[in-house]
Amino acid sequence: MNSIQVKKEFNAPIEQVFDLLSKHATYNVTFAPIQVERVKDSSDPERPDGVGAVRR
C-alpha cells in the first residue's frame, strides 16, 4: 500500500480543527489540491462522515 503524509499547522482551537477535518467537503478545501472521496457513508444518515465512513 502506498501512503503519503501531510503535515499542516492550524492557528485555530482544536474543536474548530476537528470539525474541519471530520467533514469530507471541508477536508478537500483545507488540503487542496489533494482530494479525498467518501466511498462509504456511515450508518447514521444524519452524519454521513461519522463512524464507519470510508474515504480514499
PDBQT receptor file of N, H, CA, C and O in Angstrom, charges set to zero:
ATOM      1  N   MET A   1       0.839  -1.174   0.000  1.00  0.00    +0.000 N 
ATOM      2  CA  MET A   1       0.000   0.000   0.000  1.00  0.00    +0.000 C 
ATOM      3  C   MET A   1       0.885   1.238   0.000  1.00  0.00    +0.000 C 
ATOM      4  O   MET A   1       1.834   1.330   0.779  1.00  0.00    +0.000 OA
ATOM      5  N   ASN A   2       0.574   2.184  -0.870  1.00  0.00    +0.000 N 
ATOM      6  H   ASN A   2      -0.197   2.109  -1.503  1.00  0.00    +0.000 HD
ATOM      7  CA  ASN A   2       1.279   3.460  -0.906  1.00  0.00    +0.000 C 
ATOM      8  C   ASN A   2       0.634   4.408   0.090  1.00  0.00    +0.000 C 
ATOM      9  O   ASN A   2      -0.555   4.300   0.391  1.00  0.00    +0.000 OA
ATOM     10  N   SER A   3       1.424   5.328   0.593  1.00  0.00    +0.000 N 
ATOM     11  H   SER A   3       2.389   5.416   0.350  1.00  0.00    +0.000 HD
ATOM     12  CA  SER A   3       0.868   6.311   1.515  1.00  0.00    +0.000 C 
ATOM     13  C   SER A   3       1.601   7.634   1.362  1.00  0.00    +0.000 C 
ATOM     14  O   SER A   3       2.705   7.697   0.821  1.00  0.00    +0.000 OA
ATOM     15  N   ILE A   4       0.971   8.669   1.844  1.00  0.00    +0.000 N 
ATOM     16  H   ILE A   4       0.074   8.617   2.284  1.00  0.00    +0.000 HD
ATOM     17  CA  ILE A   4       1.572   9.996   1.843  1.00  0.00    +0.000 C 
ATOM     18  C   ILE A   4       1.248  10.633   3.183  1.00  0.00    +0.000 C 
ATOM     19  O   ILE A   4       0.153  10.451   3.714  1.00  0.00    +0.000 OA
ATOM     20  N   GLN A   5       2.183  11.368   3.718  1.00  0.00    +0.000 N 
ATOM     21  H   GLN A   5       3.073  11.516   3.286  1.00  0.00    +0.000 HD
ATOM     22  CA  GLN A   5       1.965  12.038   4.995  1.00  0.00    +0.000 C 
ATOM     23  C   GLN A   5       1.976  13.536   4.739  1.00  0.00    +0.000 C 
ATOM     24  O   GLN A   5       2.895  14.063   4.113  1.00  0.00    +0.000 OA
ATOM     25  N   VAL A   6       0.955  14.210   5.223  1.00  0.00    +0.000 N 
ATOM     26  H   VAL A   6       0.208  13.781   5.731  1.00  0.00    +0.000 HD
ATOM     27  CA  VAL A   6       0.833  15.657   5.060  1.00  0.00    +0.000 C 
ATOM     28  C   VAL A   6       0.831  16.283   6.440  1.00  0.00    +0.000 C 
ATOM     29  O   VAL A   6       0.075  15.867   7.319  1.00  0.00    +0.000 OA
ATOM     30  N   LYS A   7       1.675  17.280   6.630  1.00  0.00    +0.000 N 
ATOM     31  H   LYS A   7       2.289  17.618   5.916  1.00  0.00    +0.000 HD
ATOM     32  CA  LYS A   7       1.704  17.999   7.905  1.00  0.00    +0.000 C 
ATOM     33  C   LYS A   7       1.234  19.423   7.662  1.00  0.00    +0.000 C 
ATOM     34  O   LYS A   7       1.652  20.082   6.710  1.00  0.00    +0.000 OA
ATOM     35  N   LYS A   8       0.365  19.877   8.532  1.00  0.00    +0.000 N 
ATOM     36  H   LYS A   8       0.026  19.342   9.306  1.00  0.00    +0.000 HD
ATOM     37  CA  LYS A   8      -0.151  21.231   8.411  1.00  0.00    +0.000 C 
ATOM     38  C   LYS A   8      -0.452  21.753   9.807  1.00  0.00    +0.000 C 
ATOM     39  O   LYS A   8      -1.039  21.044  10.625  1.00  0.00    +0.000 OA
ATOM     40  N   GLU A   9      -0.059  22.970  10.077  1.00  0.00    +0.000 N 
ATOM     41  H   GLU A   9       0.418  23.546   9.412  1.00  0.00    +0.000 HD
ATOM     42  CA  GLU A   9      -0.359  23.595  11.358  1.00  0.00    +0.000 C 
ATOM     43  C   GLU A   9      -1.558  24.512  11.196  1.00  0.00    +0.000 C 
ATOM     44  O   GLU A   9      -1.697  25.206  10.189  1.00  0.00    +0.000 OA
ATOM     45  N   PHE A  10      -2.421  24.505  12.206  1.00  0.00    +0.000 N 
ATOM     46  H   PHE A  10      -2.308  23.941  13.024  1.00  0.00    +0.000 HD
ATOM     47  CA  PHE A  10      -3.614  25.324  12.187  1.00  0.00    +0.000 C 
ATOM     48  C   PHE A  10      -3.564  26.319  13.334  1.00  0.00    +0.000 C 
ATOM     49  O   PHE A  10      -3.284  25.948  14.474  1.00  0.00    +0.000 OA
ATOM     50  N   ASN A  11      -3.830  27.557  13.038  1.00  0.00    +0.000 N 
ATOM     51  H   ASN A  11      -4.058  27.859  12.112  1.00  0.00    +0.000 HD
ATOM     52  CA  ASN A  11      -3.908  28.596  14.066  1.00  0.00    +0.000 C 
ATOM     53  C   ASN A  11      -5.380  28.754  14.449  1.00  0.00    +0.000 C 
ATOM     54  O   ASN A  11      -6.013  29.768  14.157  1.00  0.00    +0.000 OA
ATOM     55  N   ALA A  12      -5.904  27.716  15.112  1.00  0.00    +0.000 N 
ATOM     56  H   ALA A  12      -5.389  26.892  15.349  1.00  0.00    +0.000 HD
ATOM     57  CA  ALA A  12      -7.313  27.685  15.487  1.00  0.00    +0.000 C 
ATOM     58  C   ALA A  12      -7.491  26.745  16.672  1.00  0.00    +0.000 C 
ATOM     59  O   ALA A  12      -6.640  25.890  16.919  1.00  0.00    +0.000 OA
ATOM     60  N   PRO A  13      -8.586  26.896  17.401  1.00  0.00    +0.000 N 
ATOM     61  CA  PRO A  13      -8.867  25.974  18.511  1.00  0.00    +0.000 C 
ATOM     62  C   PRO A  13      -9.045  24.547  17.993  1.00  0.00    +0.000 C 
ATOM     63  O   PRO A  13      -9.508  24.339  16.871  1.00  0.00    +0.000 OA
ATOM     64  N   ILE A  14      -8.675  23.574  18.811  1.00  0.00    +0.000 N 
ATOM     65  H   ILE A  14      -8.298  23.742  19.722  1.00  0.00    +0.000 HD
ATOM     66  CA  ILE A  14      -8.725  22.160  18.415  1.00  0.00    +0.000 C 
ATOM     67  C   ILE A  14     -10.134  21.741  17.990  1.00  0.00    +0.000 C 
ATOM     68  O   ILE A  14     -10.283  20.918  17.087  1.00  0.00    +0.000 OA
ATOM     69  N   GLU A  15     -11.161  22.291  18.624  1.00  0.00    +0.000 N 
ATOM     70  H   GLU A  15     -11.040  22.959  19.358  1.00  0.00    +0.000 HD
ATOM     71  CA  GLU A  15     -12.535  21.939  18.260  1.00  0.00    +0.000 C 
ATOM     72  C   GLU A  15     -12.837  22.349  16.819  1.00  0.00    +0.000 C 
ATOM     73  O   GLU A  15     -13.509  21.624  16.086  1.00  0.00    +0.000 OA
ATOM     74  N   GLN A  16     -12.338  23.507  16.427  1.00  0.00    +0.000 N 
ATOM     75  H   GLN A  16     -11.792  24.095  17.022  1.00  0.00    +0.000 HD
ATOM     76  CA  GLN A  16     -12.557  24.010  15.069  1.00  0.00    +0.000 C 
ATOM     77  C   GLN A  16     -11.788  23.161  14.060  1.00  0.00    +0.000 C 
ATOM     78  O   GLN A  16     -12.298  22.862  12.980  1.00  0.00    +0.000 OA
ATOM     79  N   VAL A  17     -10.578  22.778  14.407  1.00  0.00    +0.000 N 
ATOM     80  H   VAL A  17     -10.163  23.021  15.284  1.00  0.00    +0.000 HD
ATOM     81  CA  VAL A  17      -9.771  21.934  13.523  1.00  0.00    +0.000 C 
ATOM     82  C   VAL A  17     -10.425  20.561  13.368  1.00  0.00    +0.000 C 
ATOM     83  O   VAL A  17     -10.498  20.039  12.255  1.00  0.00    +0.000 OA
ATOM     84  N   PHE A  18     -10.895  19.978  14.453  1.00  0.00    +0.000 N 
ATOM     85  H   PHE A  18     -10.835  20.402  15.356  1.00  0.00    +0.000 HD
ATOM     86  CA  PHE A  18     -11.564  18.683  14.386  1.00  0.00    +0.000 C 
ATOM     87  C   PHE A  18     -12.782  18.759  13.481  1.00  0.00    +0.000 C 
ATOM     88  O   PHE A  18     -12.988  17.882  12.642  1.00  0.00    +0.000 OA
ATOM     89  N   ASP A  19     -13.592  19.803  13.644  1.00  0.00    +0.000 N 
ATOM     90  H   ASP A  19     -13.424  20.515  14.326  1.00  0.00    +0.000 HD
ATOM     91  CA  ASP A  19     -14.785  19.973  12.821  1.00  0.00    +0.000 C 
ATOM     92  C   ASP A  19     -14.407  20.079  11.347  1.00  0.00    +0.000 C 
ATOM     93  O   ASP A  19     -15.088  19.520  10.487  1.00  0.00    +0.000 OA
ATOM     94  N   LEU A  20     -13.340  20.784  11.058  1.00  0.00    +0.000 N 
ATOM     95  H   LEU A  20     -12.787  21.238  11.756  1.00  0.00    +0.000 HD
ATOM     96  CA  LEU A  20     -12.869  20.953   9.690  1.00  0.00    +0.000 C 
ATOM     97  C   LEU A  20     -12.419  19.628   9.081  1.00  0.00    +0.000 C 
ATOM     98  O   LEU A  20     -12.755  19.322   7.937  1.00  0.00    +0.000 OA
ATOM     99  N   LEU A  21     -11.663  18.848   9.841  1.00  0.00    +0.000 N 
ATOM    100  H   LEU A  21     -11.390  19.097  10.770  1.00  0.00    +0.000 HD
ATOM    101  CA  LEU A  21     -11.104  17.606   9.305  1.00  0.00    +0.000 C 
ATOM    102  C   LEU A  21     -12.080  16.432   9.331  1.00  0.00    +0.000 C 
ATOM    103  O   LEU A  21     -11.865  15.437   8.638  1.00  0.00    +0.000 OA
ATOM    104  N   SER A  22     -13.133  16.536  10.107  1.00  0.00    +0.000 N 
ATOM    105  H   SER A  22     -13.307  17.344  10.670  1.00  0.00    +0.000 HD
ATOM    106  CA  SER A  22     -14.063  15.410  10.207  1.00  0.00    +0.000 C 
ATOM    107  C   SER A  22     -15.146  15.430   9.139  1.00  0.00    +0.000 C 
ATOM    108  O   SER A  22     -15.949  14.501   9.056  1.00  0.00    +0.000 OA
ATOM    109  N   LYS A  23     -15.177  16.476   8.322  1.00  0.00    +0.000 N 
ATOM    110  H   LYS A  23     -14.524  17.231   8.389  1.00  0.00    +0.000 HD
ATOM    111  CA  LYS A  23     -16.178  16.576   7.263  1.00  0.00    +0.000 C 
ATOM    112  C   LYS A  23     -15.499  16.493   5.900  1.00  0.00    +0.000 C 
ATOM    113  O   LYS A  23     -14.553  17.226   5.614  1.00  0.00    +0.000 OA
ATOM    114  N   HIS A  24     -15.990  15.608   5.087  1.00  0.00    +0.000 N 
ATOM    115  H   HIS A  24     -16.759  15.012   5.320  1.00  0.00    +0.000 HD
ATOM    116  CA  HIS A  24     -15.411  15.344   3.778  1.00  0.00    +0.000 C 
ATOM    117  C   HIS A  24     -15.268  16.614   2.938  1.00  0.00    +0.000 C 
ATOM    118  O   HIS A  24     -14.202  16.852   2.369  1.00  0.00    +0.000 OA
ATOM    119  N   ALA A  25     -16.295  17.414   2.850  1.00  0.00    +0.000 N 
ATOM    120  H   ALA A  25     -17.161  17.220   3.312  1.00  0.00    +0.000 HD
ATOM    121  CA  ALA A  25     -16.276  18.593   1.974  1.00  0.00    +0.000 C 
ATOM    122  C   ALA A  25     -15.225  19.611   2.398  1.00  0.00    +0.000 C 
ATOM    123  O   ALA A  25     -14.512  20.144   1.547  1.00  0.00    +0.000 OA
ATOM    124  N   THR A  26     -15.113  19.891   3.689  1.00  0.00    +0.000 N 
ATOM    125  H   THR A  26     -15.692  19.458   4.380  1.00  0.00    +0.000 HD
ATOM    126  CA  THR A  26     -14.135  20.886   4.131  1.00  0.00    +0.000 C 
ATOM    127  C   THR A  26     -12.713  20.322   4.148  1.00  0.00    +0.000 C 
ATOM    128  O   THR A  26     -11.746  21.074   4.024  1.00  0.00    +0.000 OA
ATOM    129  N   TYR A  27     -12.585  19.031   4.299  1.00  0.00    +0.000 N 
ATOM    130  H   TYR A  27     -13.370  18.420   4.401  1.00  0.00    +0.000 HD
ATOM    131  CA  TYR A  27     -11.266  18.387   4.249  1.00  0.00    +0.000 C 
ATOM    132  C   TYR A  27     -10.606  18.665   2.900  1.00  0.00    +0.000 C 
ATOM    133  O   TYR A  27      -9.424  19.005   2.842  1.00  0.00    +0.000 OA
ATOM    134  N   ASN A  28     -11.367  18.520   1.823  1.00  0.00    +0.000 N 
ATOM    135  H   ASN A  28     -12.327  18.244   1.870  1.00  0.00    +0.000 HD
ATOM    136  CA  ASN A  28     -10.817  18.753   0.484  1.00  0.00    +0.000 C 
ATOM    137  C   ASN A  28     -10.428  20.207   0.264  1.00  0.00    +0.000 C 
ATOM    138  O   ASN A  28      -9.456  20.478  -0.442  1.00  0.00    +0.000 OA
ATOM    139  N   VAL A  29     -11.147  21.132   0.837  1.00  0.00    +0.000 N 
ATOM    140  H   VAL A  29     -11.936  20.912   1.411  1.00  0.00    +0.000 HD
ATOM    141  CA  VAL A  29     -10.804  22.545   0.714  1.00  0.00    +0.000 C 
ATOM    142  C   VAL A  29      -9.517  22.835   1.476  1.00  0.00    +0.000 C 
ATOM    143  O   VAL A  29      -8.650  23.561   0.987  1.00  0.00    +0.000 OA
ATOM    144  N   THR A  30      -9.395  22.277   2.653  1.00  0.00    +0.000 N 
ATOM    145  H   THR A  30     -10.099  21.687   3.050  1.00  0.00    +0.000 HD
ATOM    146  CA  THR A  30      -8.239  22.525   3.506  1.00  0.00    +0.000 C 
ATOM    147  C   THR A  30      -6.944  22.004   2.900  1.00  0.00    +0.000 C 
ATOM    148  O   THR A  30      -5.910  22.670   2.969  1.00  0.00    +0.000 OA
ATOM    149  N   PHE A  31      -6.997  20.818   2.306  1.00  0.00    +0.000 N 
ATOM    150  H   PHE A  31      -7.837  20.278   2.250  1.00  0.00    +0.000 HD
ATOM    151  CA  PHE A  31      -5.785  20.190   1.788  1.00  0.00    +0.000 C 
ATOM    152  C   PHE A  31      -5.671  20.228   0.265  1.00  0.00    +0.000 C 
ATOM    153  O   PHE A  31      -4.918  19.446  -0.314  1.00  0.00    +0.000 OA
ATOM    154  N   ALA A  32      -6.411  21.129  -0.393  1.00  0.00    +0.000 N 
ATOM    155  H   ALA A  32      -7.024  21.764   0.078  1.00  0.00    +0.000 HD
ATOM    156  CA  ALA A  32      -6.303  21.258  -1.846  1.00  0.00    +0.000 C 
ATOM    157  C   ALA A  32      -4.836  21.480  -2.207  1.00  0.00    +0.000 C 
ATOM    158  O   ALA A  32      -4.144  22.224  -1.511  1.00  0.00    +0.000 OA
ATOM    159  N   PRO A  33      -4.355  20.867  -3.253  1.00  0.00    +0.000 N 
ATOM    160  CA  PRO A  33      -5.064  20.157  -4.317  1.00  0.00    +0.000 C 
ATOM    161  C   PRO A  33      -5.314  18.673  -4.028  1.00  0.00    +0.000 C 
ATOM    162  O   PRO A  33      -5.871  17.971  -4.872  1.00  0.00    +0.000 OA
ATOM    163  N   ILE A  34      -4.910  18.184  -2.849  1.00  0.00    +0.000 N 
ATOM    164  H   ILE A  34      -4.458  18.754  -2.163  1.00  0.00    +0.000 HD
ATOM    165  CA  ILE A  34      -5.189  16.788  -2.507  1.00  0.00    +0.000 C 
ATOM    166  C   ILE A  34      -6.702  16.628  -2.360  1.00  0.00    +0.000 C 
ATOM    167  O   ILE A  34      -7.348  17.410  -1.662  1.00  0.00    +0.000 OA
ATOM    168  N   GLN A  35      -7.250  15.636  -3.005  1.00  0.00    +0.000 N 
ATOM    169  H   GLN A  35      -6.725  15.002  -3.572  1.00  0.00    +0.000 HD
ATOM    170  CA  GLN A  35      -8.687  15.408  -2.956  1.00  0.00    +0.000 C 
ATOM    171  C   GLN A  35      -8.986  14.009  -2.432  1.00  0.00    +0.000 C 
ATOM    172  O   GLN A  35      -8.341  13.032  -2.815  1.00  0.00    +0.000 OA
ATOM    173  N   VAL A  36      -9.967  13.936  -1.557  1.00  0.00    +0.000 N 
ATOM    174  H   VAL A  36     -10.490  14.729  -1.246  1.00  0.00    +0.000 HD
ATOM    175  CA  VAL A  36     -10.387  12.684  -0.952  1.00  0.00    +0.000 C 
ATOM    176  C   VAL A  36     -11.855  12.473  -1.286  1.00  0.00    +0.000 C 
ATOM    177  O   VAL A  36     -12.640  13.421  -1.306  1.00  0.00    +0.000 OA
ATOM    178  N   GLU A  37     -12.212  11.244  -1.544  1.00  0.00    +0.000 N 
ATOM    179  H   GLU A  37     -11.574  10.474  -1.528  1.00  0.00    +0.000 HD
ATOM    180  CA  GLU A  37     -13.599  10.914  -1.871  1.00  0.00    +0.000 C 
ATOM    181  C   GLU A  37     -14.162   9.989  -0.797  1.00  0.00    +0.000 C 
ATOM    182  O   GLU A  37     -13.514   9.019  -0.403  1.00  0.00    +0.000 OA
ATOM    183  N   ARG A  38     -15.348  10.287  -0.334  1.00  0.00    +0.000 N 
ATOM    184  H   ARG A  38     -15.874  11.075  -0.653  1.00  0.00    +0.000 HD
ATOM    185  CA  ARG A  38     -16.015   9.387   0.610  1.00  0.00    +0.000 C 
ATOM    186  C   ARG A  38     -16.652   8.281  -0.219  1.00  0.00    +0.000 C 
ATOM    187  O   ARG A  38     -17.552   8.536  -1.019  1.00  0.00    +0.000 OA
ATOM    188  N   VAL A  39     -16.184   7.055  -0.026  1.00  0.00    +0.000 N 
ATOM    189  H   VAL A  39     -15.453   6.848   0.624  1.00  0.00    +0.000 HD
ATOM    190  CA  VAL A  39     -16.680   5.925  -0.818  1.00  0.00    +0.000 C 
ATOM    191  C   VAL A  39     -17.740   5.124  -0.081  1.00  0.00    +0.000 C 
ATOM    192  O   VAL A  39     -18.431   4.299  -0.678  1.00  0.00    +0.000 OA
ATOM    193  N   LYS A  40     -17.867   5.369   1.227  1.00  0.00    +0.000 N 
ATOM    194  H   LYS A  40     -17.306   6.039   1.712  1.00  0.00    +0.000 HD
ATOM    195  CA  LYS A  40     -18.899   4.688   2.015  1.00  0.00    +0.000 C 
ATOM    196  C   LYS A  40     -19.357   5.626   3.115  1.00  0.00    +0.000 C 
ATOM    197  O   LYS A  40     -18.538   6.145   3.874  1.00  0.00    +0.000 OA
ATOM    198  N   ASP A  41     -20.662   5.847   3.206  1.00  0.00    +0.000 N 
ATOM    199  H   ASP A  41     -21.327   5.425   2.590  1.00  0.00    +0.000 HD
ATOM    200  CA  ASP A  41     -21.220   6.669   4.267  1.00  0.00    +0.000 C 
ATOM    201  C   ASP A  41     -21.274   5.884   5.567  1.00  0.00    +0.000 C 
ATOM    202  O   ASP A  41     -21.241   4.654   5.569  1.00  0.00    +0.000 OA
ATOM    203  N   SER A  42     -21.358   6.613   6.671  1.00  0.00    +0.000 N 
ATOM    204  H   SER A  42     -21.385   7.613   6.669  1.00  0.00    +0.000 HD
ATOM    205  CA  SER A  42     -21.571   5.955   7.958  1.00  0.00    +0.000 C 
ATOM    206  C   SER A  42     -22.982   5.385   7.995  1.00  0.00    +0.000 C 
ATOM    207  O   SER A  42     -23.787   5.653   7.102  1.00  0.00    +0.000 OA
ATOM    208  N   SER A  43     -23.275   4.622   8.998  1.00  0.00    +0.000 N 
ATOM    209  H   SER A  43     -22.621   4.405   9.723  1.00  0.00    +0.000 HD
ATOM    210  CA  SER A  43     -24.612   4.042   9.107  1.00  0.00    +0.000 C 
ATOM    211  C   SER A  43     -25.645   5.055   9.594  1.00  0.00    +0.000 C 
ATOM    212  O   SER A  43     -26.844   4.778   9.555  1.00  0.00    +0.000 OA
ATOM    213  N   ASP A  44     -25.196   6.223  10.051  1.00  0.00    +0.000 N 
ATOM    214  H   ASP A  44     -24.222   6.448  10.082  1.00  0.00    +0.000 HD
ATOM    215  CA  ASP A  44     -26.095   7.279  10.530  1.00  0.00    +0.000 C 
ATOM    216  C   ASP A  44     -26.377   8.249   9.390  1.00  0.00    +0.000 C 
ATOM    217  O   ASP A  44     -25.485   9.006   9.007  1.00  0.00    +0.000 OA
ATOM    218  N   PRO A  45     -27.595   8.251   8.831  1.00  0.00    +0.000 N 
ATOM    219  CA  PRO A  45     -27.895   9.122   7.689  1.00  0.00    +0.000 C 
ATOM    220  C   PRO A  45     -27.778  10.614   8.001  1.00  0.00    +0.000 C 
ATOM    221  O   PRO A  45     -27.616  11.423   7.087  1.00  0.00    +0.000 OA
ATOM    222  N   GLU A  46     -27.858  10.985   9.267  1.00  0.00    +0.000 N 
ATOM    223  H   GLU A  46     -27.990  10.328  10.010  1.00  0.00    +0.000 HD
ATOM    224  CA  GLU A  46     -27.711  12.394   9.637  1.00  0.00    +0.000 C 
ATOM    225  C   GLU A  46     -26.244  12.816   9.733  1.00  0.00    +0.000 C 
ATOM    226  O   GLU A  46     -25.941  14.009   9.758  1.00  0.00    +0.000 OA
ATOM    227  N   ARG A  47     -25.334  11.838   9.788  1.00  0.00    +0.000 N 
ATOM    228  H   ARG A  47     -25.580  10.869   9.768  1.00  0.00    +0.000 HD
ATOM    229  CA  ARG A  47     -23.895  12.118   9.882  1.00  0.00    +0.000 C 
ATOM    230  C   ARG A  47     -23.133  11.214   8.917  1.00  0.00    +0.000 C 
ATOM    231  O   ARG A  47     -22.465  10.276   9.353  1.00  0.00    +0.000 OA
ATOM    232  N   PRO A  48     -23.221  11.480   7.612  1.00  0.00    +0.000 N 
ATOM    233  CA  PRO A  48     -22.586  10.594   6.638  1.00  0.00    +0.000 C 
ATOM    234  C   PRO A  48     -21.062  10.499   6.781  1.00  0.00    +0.000 C 
ATOM    235  O   PRO A  48     -20.468   9.518   6.333  1.00  0.00    +0.000 OA
ATOM    236  N   ASP A  49     -20.423  11.495   7.393  1.00  0.00    +0.000 N 
ATOM    237  H   ASP A  49     -20.905  12.292   7.757  1.00  0.00    +0.000 HD
ATOM    238  CA  ASP A  49     -18.974  11.463   7.612  1.00  0.00    +0.000 C 
ATOM    239  C   ASP A  49     -18.611  10.814   8.944  1.00  0.00    +0.000 C 
ATOM    240  O   ASP A  49     -17.438  10.811   9.319  1.00  0.00    +0.000 OA
ATOM    241  N   GLY A  50     -19.580  10.267   9.664  1.00  0.00    +0.000 N 
ATOM    242  H   GLY A  50     -20.532  10.269   9.360  1.00  0.00    +0.000 HD
ATOM    243  CA  GLY A  50     -19.369   9.737  11.011  1.00  0.00    +0.000 C 
ATOM    244  C   GLY A  50     -18.706   8.386  11.037  1.00  0.00    +0.000 C 
ATOM    245  O   GLY A  50     -18.095   7.955  10.059  1.00  0.00    +0.000 OA
ATOM    246  N   VAL A  51     -18.832   7.723  12.166  1.00  0.00    +0.000 N 
ATOM    247  H   VAL A  51     -19.328   8.073  12.960  1.00  0.00    +0.000 HD
ATOM    248  CA  VAL A  51     -18.202   6.414  12.405  1.00  0.00    +0.000 C 
ATOM    249  C   VAL A  51     -18.607   5.431  11.320  1.00  0.00    +0.000 C 
ATOM    250  O   VAL A  51     -19.792   5.255  11.040  1.00  0.00    +0.000 OA
ATOM    251  N   GLY A  52     -17.630   4.803  10.722  1.00  0.00    +0.000 N 
ATOM    252  H   GLY A  52     -16.667   4.946  10.950  1.00  0.00    +0.000 HD
ATOM    253  CA  GLY A  52     -17.878   3.821   9.673  1.00  0.00    +0.000 C 
ATOM    254  C   GLY A  52     -17.720   4.371   8.270  1.00  0.00    +0.000 C 
ATOM    255  O   GLY A  52     -17.653   3.602   7.311  1.00  0.00    +0.000 OA
ATOM    256  N   ALA A  53     -17.659   5.705   8.128  1.00  0.00    +0.000 N 
ATOM    257  H   ALA A  53     -17.714   6.330   8.907  1.00  0.00    +0.000 HD
ATOM    258  CA  ALA A  53     -17.437   6.292   6.800  1.00  0.00    +0.000 C 
ATOM    259  C   ALA A  53     -16.034   5.931   6.325  1.00  0.00    +0.000 C 
ATOM    260  O   ALA A  53     -15.105   5.823   7.125  1.00  0.00    +0.000 OA
ATOM    261  N   VAL A  54     -15.893   5.746   5.019  1.00  0.00    +0.000 N 
ATOM    262  H   VAL A  54     -16.648   5.834   4.369  1.00  0.00    +0.000 HD
ATOM    263  CA  VAL A  54     -14.604   5.375   4.433  1.00  0.00    +0.000 C 
ATOM    264  C   VAL A  54     -14.251   6.410   3.372  1.00  0.00    +0.000 C 
ATOM    265  O   VAL A  54     -15.073   6.746   2.519  1.00  0.00    +0.000 OA
ATOM    266  N   ARG A  55     -13.024   6.910   3.434  1.00  0.00    +0.000 N 
ATOM    267  H   ARG A  55     -12.357   6.637   4.127  1.00  0.00    +0.000 HD
ATOM    268  CA  ARG A  55     -12.522   7.873   2.447  1.00  0.00    +0.000 C 
ATOM    269  C   ARG A  55     -11.342   7.264   1.707  1.00  0.00    +0.000 C 
ATOM    270  O   ARG A  55     -10.612   6.430   2.242  1.00  0.00    +0.000 OA
ATOM    271  N   ARG A  56     -11.175   7.691   0.485  1.00  0.00    +0.000 N 
ATOM    272  H   ARG A  56     -11.768   8.368   0.050  1.00  0.00    +0.000 HD
ATOM    273  CA  ARG A  56      -9.989   7.313  -0.316  1.00  0.00    +0.000 C 
ATOM    274  C   ARG A  56      -9.454   8.519  -1.020  1.00  0.00    +0.000 C 
ATOM    275  O   ARG A  56      -8.463   8.422  -1.744  1.00  0.00    +0.000 OA
TER     276      ARG A  56
